[in-house]
Each structure stands twice: as structure tokens, then as C-alpha cells.
Amino acid sequence: MVQAFLYIIKRNKFFALINALFLLIYSLICFVNHYNFRTYSLDLGIYTRAVYDYAHFHFNYAEIFKVQKENILGDHFDPILILISPLYYIFGTYVLLVVQVAFIHVGAIGVYKVAMQQLQNKKLALITIASFLSFYGVFSALSFDVHTNVFAAMLIPWLFYFFMHAKWRNVFIVSALILLCKENMALWLIFIGFGLVWLYYKEKQKRNIALIISLISIIYFVCITMVVMPSLALSGSYAHMHYSILGNGFGEILSNLFKHPLAAIAVLFKNHSLNSTYNYYKIETHIFVLLSGGFLLFLKPQYLLMLIPIYFQKMFHNTPTIWSVAMHYNIEFAPILILCFITVLPIIKSEKKKLLFSCIYLILSVAVTIRLCDHTIGFVDKARIRFYQVDHYQSDFDTQVVYSDLKKIPTNAVVSAENMFVPHLTDRKMVYQYPIVKNAQYILLSDDDHSYPLATDKMLKQIDSLRSSANWHLLPTNNHVYLFEIVEKH
């Protein structure tokens, strides 16, 4: 993949320019957010700590946010982090942010190669990757910490590219990497395999390989979610069965889907919570997807089949924010919609009309992303995503003071910290998300509104209590950040 990237750059300066532009934009979003303490323990902190532990040949037990020790693979099964872990020694707390941006550009290379193969036109291929890189789901994911489903999504174009060229060893390597990204990616890969069967049903070898991919993914999904993860979880069950509108277990959910398919389809569009605030969250997502290329799914329903588990995981979830256009829950649409676009484009015979249609598609992609940044029904933290405004570069804290406080905490110390500070403390002996304290020697808090999981008023009371406690000493800092050191008893 690296060789392919270097080769394309040498041959095509516009490709390099497009990638450089988006690399700059992506960096301004996620690296600035991290520097300004707008990344959090959930999820950048816990994943970065897992990478840190793997890099030091230890398992991770999710102690950052759980009182009882529990192997983090019991919460989400993403051993891809083990493969990534050596990079911690290079990039430190920024490691997963760097890797996530790198994966997105790896995905763009895959898109470019598929486009060149299918379209045989550099201009169209360049417009295609520009549309892909400007997709709203990419921006929403980058503005919200790091998630391994982003890595999986960016491998999908390569799966298609190798599949098209019948490079079966590479197909299975990429499939294995997708499975290692997160347990629910196996469910997605099942349907991608079925979609490929439909696309290539006339080619026996490709059809059979696609069926094998689906079969392997089914076995993997069942084994991981029903055996491995429950054995690692303290509850003894899969931790993310949050689809009570359909049922409380895999069997019940499948049964209800088959018994009441029309009712299930209706849930895709209606608010099944008791809060009217979320009435239009799903509709907004459908509009965003439709304008970003979803309208082409009517021409190529094979790609709609591939998106069934993505719609399912979003729209049937108990948590309304997952229905929305915000955060990382939209990234899986990006590769499927762009691959659908590449497949549809050859239907247009005139080269001029192809170019015109591609430009319209790009304009729609950019317009939807601008809408994401400008105004949405679903809540989007604008300060985290508007890289073009001054507010994005301003922190709620005096960053010099906070980084000075972080340096006061020894690397061999155990720390309890407010959630926005946790991702910067993953290299300490141990770090907990406050109010978990346990054996902490330092506590780092603030009077900022982002006091999750405590309400702001409770956090302020906790700070007052610590200030008056004989067990903790408040170190000199400013009046918005509070660094407490435990008082040694002699």
C-alpha cells in the first residue's frame, strides 16, 4: 500500500495535492482537538491506554473507566490495537489519532485504484477521491476521538480492489484485518460478502470466494460475540446488546425481524425513544446519506444490501445520539457509497456527462459536510469540527498551565483525572477517570462544564471537598484547574 501511494504521487501531482489538502484539514481537526483538551477518556483515553499496555506486553483491563478489572476485549473485541501498539513509542498519546488519519488516506488510495480500474480516467478518479475524503462521515468521525471501525471502513476499498483482481491471498489478509478491528465489523463483512456474491454471481470463482468470506465472518461473529467476549466480560454476556425495540438477545432479535419485518422497517424512520427531542434525528441521517450518494443505491441495490447491518446498528439502537449524523457512527457509509458511485458511473456513456455528474456528486458531498459543520438537528460539537473558525483553536483552559501541571505528575504515579485530561496521562503507571480514585496519588480536575460522568455541580462539590480534606494537598495552579497530591502519612 505504501509503494502504491508513492507510485501514484510520482505519476499524479493532483493526487498528491488533494491528499495533502485533506491531510492538513484532518490534522487541524483531530490534533488541535487533542492539544486543546477536547478529546476524552471515552474513547481516546481507554484505547490509547490499551495501546500503551500492549506496547509494554500487558493485557488491558479497562481500569480507566471500570471499578472492577475487566479485559477490555470483553467490551469491544479489537485486537488490531495489538498490531498498532509498537507505534506508541513514536507518537505517544497522539498515536491513534495519527493512525486514524493514516488509515483514511490508505482508504483513499484504495478508492483511487478502484476508480482507475473501473473508469480508466484520471480526472474522474481524482474527483472520486475528493468526494470520498470530503464525506461528512469522515469529518464527524475525526472530530470525535478515535474508533477502530474507522480502520475497518478504510480497508473496504482495498478488499474490493483485490477482489476485482482475483488476488485471493490479499483478499483474505484484508478480510482478517477488518475482522480484527472490532467484533461488529464481522457482521458488516457478512453482508459485504453477500453483496459481492450478488455483484459477481455470474463468475463462479468470485461468487464462491465471496460466500467463503461471509461464512468465515458468520463463524467469527458467533464465536467472538457468544463465546469469547462473554468469557472475558464480568457479566458473562455480550456488553452491547442495546436494541430493546427488537429484543434482548440475538435469537429474539432475529425472530422479531422475521416475524415483523414491516414494523422493523418503520423503526428505521421513527423515534422509538420517549423523548421528542430526537424526532428528526433519523430523518436527518437519511437525508445526509441520500445526498451523499445514497440515491445511487436504487440503481445498485447490491450496495444497499451491504449497508443493512450499518442501518440496523444505527437506527435500532437504544441511544438516540447514535441515530444522528454526529460522531463516528456514520463512517461505514463512506466506502460503500463511493464504491457504488464508481460502479454506477460507467452506465453514463458520454464522457462529458460523466465528468458533469462527478462534479455534481462532489459538490453534494462537500455541501452535506458544510451542513454538518454549520447546522444540524442532531447535536454536533461545533468547536471540535469547525477547523476554519477561531473557536476551534481556543481551549477552555490555559493550555500552558495544564501542560505544566501534567509535567508535575511523575511517570510512575497513579492518577485520577477528569475525562478530558485522561488521554494525556496514558503513559503514567495508571490513570483512572474521576470519580474512580482507588490508589491514586494525584487527582487532576477542573471546574469546566465537561465533567462527565459527574454533573457539573457535583464536580464542584467534589473539588471543594478535596480542598478541605486533610488527605490531599492542592498544588499551585490556576483557578480553573486543580491538581491534588496525596498527603503522605508518617
C-alpha angles and dihedrals in degrees: 000000000000091000090050090051094050092045093052092047091053091050099040124037092182090059089054091047094052092048092046091051094051092041087058093048093046091048091050089054106045104025093046090048091053094046091049094050096253094128120085147208088256103083118345094044097052094044094045090050089050090053089048091052093046090049087056093047096253133123116242119237101190091244091150092078106009126076092208120053112254128166106255090225086070089064098043122357103223110143088164083091089067090059091047096046100093088066089069088080089061105037104024115193090356093059099105093042089055092046092049093053090045091052091052090055090046086055090050091054089052091050091050092051093048090047093050090048094049102034104029089209125111095202092053091045091052092049088049095056091044088055091047095049092047094050112132093232091060091054094045091050094049092051092055111061118263133312130179094224085073088061091051093048091054092054093057096083089054091050088055093044094052091042091054090052094044092238093154099176090056091044091058093043091054091044090053091050090050090052091050092055097072138333095247090056086072089062089051092048090054090062094040087057091051089048090053090050088056093045094049102027091130092057107073099199095048091044091053094046090051090052090050090052090052093046093050090047092051092051092045093048093049094046095046099042098037103034116013102039095042089051090054096042121085089223091057091229141085107283101213105058093128101147104102092153085073103027147291102268142028093262095049092046093051091046093052093046091055095041097045109024096152092051089050091051090051090055089061088071108029135074106251094181123091093241119092090203088084098049095116102031094101094043090053091052091049090051092048092050093044093053093043092061104294090119087070091062088079088064095044108030090173087080092048087057088056090055097052095098091045092054089044095053092047106040102036095047120118092229112078095204088067089061090060136088090250132102126000099320095098103051095097091066091063102073096036095050093046092048089049089052091051090051094048097046096074088061086074106080101194114080091211091053090048090054092047093048091048091052091050089050091051092048090051091050092050092044093053091049090049088052089052090054095040109041135346137168091224113066114265119176098237095194089062097050108030097089089168096063131078093235090067091063095047120087127211085233139054093258094200090056094047094047088048089053091049090055090055090064109085118231090239092055129106111231137193111199143172112265098259091055096047097081088058093052102052092112094063123100087264136342128198130192107244131274084044103087108155107149096350118152094191133036121197117193141153139200090237119130092243093084099141129191088024124058113249094250091052091049091053090051090050090052091051090049093051092047091056095041120109089213097063133054120206110226119216111275137124126298096260099052124054123197114186125191121200115250110240113231117219 
